């Protein structure tokens, strides 16, 4: 099973992520988002950040998770390439993102993420496969 794919959207860009579990889906969604930001083969995962988020439903939880990761990227200059969602209830998540601090020019940034949007947001399970669609404001 592929982990994610890029999808085109009118003015922005998005991903469709897949997983056998909700935890795997959220990890793959984060990987897809950061793959839009930079070539992750250039990232050496040397720093860990633990993230805990809570939300009213699965869709809002996915937005909260991805938004928290963008916050660490923007404020601490951490570019993540590995994601381990340890617990995910559908309304609460705890996970670890691994990446590296970087300075401008060290790693080529492909695009800047302004926000994770609710437009076209979907999280669903069908026949044992979880899927999520997320559009980003870039």
PETA-V439106 format. One record per residue. N is the residue number from 0. RES is the residue in one letter. PSI is psi in whole degrees, -180 to 180 (999 if undefined). OMEGA is omega in whole degrees, 0 to 359 (NA if undefined). D_FIRST is the distance of its C-alpha to the first C-alpha in Angstrom with 2 decimals. Layout:
BEGIN
N/RES/PSI/OMEGA/D_FIRST
N/RES/PSI/OMEGA/D_FIRST
END
This chain:
BEGIN
0/X/133/177/0.00
1/X/154/184/3.77
2/X/-38/179/6.39
3/X/167/172/8.99
4/X/153/177/11.11
5/X/145/175/14.89
6/X/143/179/16.97
7/X/147/177/20.64
8/X/155/187/23.30
9/X/-63/184/27.03
10/X/-12/185/28.35
11/X/-163/180/25.54
12/X/157/181/21.88
13/X/-179/177/18.81
14/X/157/166/15.11
15/X/121/183/12.48
16/X/157/183/10.29
17/X/155/175/7.63
18/X/154/176/7.97
19/X/-21/177/8.86
20/X/165/177/12.32
21/X/-39/178/14.53
22/X/-46/179/15.17
23/X/-39/178/11.64
24/X/-47/182/11.48
25/X/-39/176/14.87
26/X/-43/180/14.16
27/X/-33/176/11.33
28/X/-41/178/13.85
29/X/-42/178/16.50
30/X/-44/178/14.71
31/X/-44/180/14.22
32/X/-47/181/17.87
33/X/-24/174/19.26
34/X/-24/173/17.54
35/X/-29/183/19.66
36/X/-42/186/22.67
37/X/165/173/22.69
38/X/106/187/21.25
39/X/-11/176/19.85
40/X/-16/178/20.46
41/X/-6/186/24.10
42/X/129/175/23.74
43/X/113/183/24.91
44/X/99/183/24.01
45/X/-12/181/27.49
46/X/141/178/28.07
47/X/143/172/26.58
48/X/127/175/27.06
49/X/132/182/26.71
50/X/132/172/26.03
51/X/127/178/27.02
52/X/156/179/26.93
53/X/146/180/27.94
54/X/172/185/27.83
55/X/-27/183/28.75
56/X/175/184/25.33
57/X/-42/181/21.55
58/X/-48/179/21.80
59/X/-33/177/24.79
60/X/-41/178/23.24
61/X/-44/178/20.34
62/X/-44/180/23.09
63/X/-44/179/25.22
64/X/-52/183/22.58
65/X/-37/179/21.78
66/X/-40/178/25.52
67/X/-39/178/26.54
68/X/-40/176/24.36
69/X/-39/178/25.98
70/X/-47/179/29.31
71/X/-36/177/28.91
72/X/-48/184/27.89
73/X/-41/187/30.93
74/X/-30/183/33.49
75/X/3/180/32.72
76/X/44/177/31.19
77/X/122/177/28.11
78/X/115/187/25.07
79/X/145/178/22.03
80/X/-7/178/19.08
81/X/141/184/17.79
82/X/131/180/17.32
83/X/104/177/17.73
84/X/110/186/18.20
85/X/-39/179/20.47
86/X/136/178/21.56
87/X/110/182/20.61
88/X/-12/188/22.69
89/X/-23/175/21.95
90/X/-6/179/25.29
91/X/140/183/25.42
92/X/140/169/23.18
93/X/129/180/23.93
94/X/173/179/21.87
95/X/134/173/22.51
96/X/134/180/21.83
97/X/137/180/22.71
98/X/-156/180/24.14
99/X/150/171/27.43
100/X/146/179/30.51
101/X/158/175/31.38
102/X/150/177/34.33
103/X/135/180/34.32
104/X/-20/179/34.10
105/X/-43/181/32.29
106/X/135/180/28.80
107/X/123/177/28.35
108/X/123/183/27.38
109/X/-38/178/25.60
110/X/158/179/26.42
111/X/135/178/27.93
112/X/121/175/26.43
113/X/-43/184/29.18
114/X/159/169/27.38
115/X/129/184/24.43
116/X/164/174/25.49
117/X/-6/181/25.42
118/X/122/178/25.44
119/X/13/183/22.64
120/X/131/178/21.07
121/X/140/169/18.78
122/X/120/184/16.99
123/X/158/176/16.07
124/X/133/177/14.44
125/X/126/178/14.02
126/X/40/176/13.34
127/X/8/178/11.91
128/X/126/176/9.36
129/X/139/175/11.06
130/X/151/175/11.34
131/X/141/173/14.02
132/X/131/182/15.96
133/X/133/175/18.52
134/X/137/181/21.30
135/X/143/173/23.27
136/X/115/183/26.94
137/X/999/NA/27.42
END
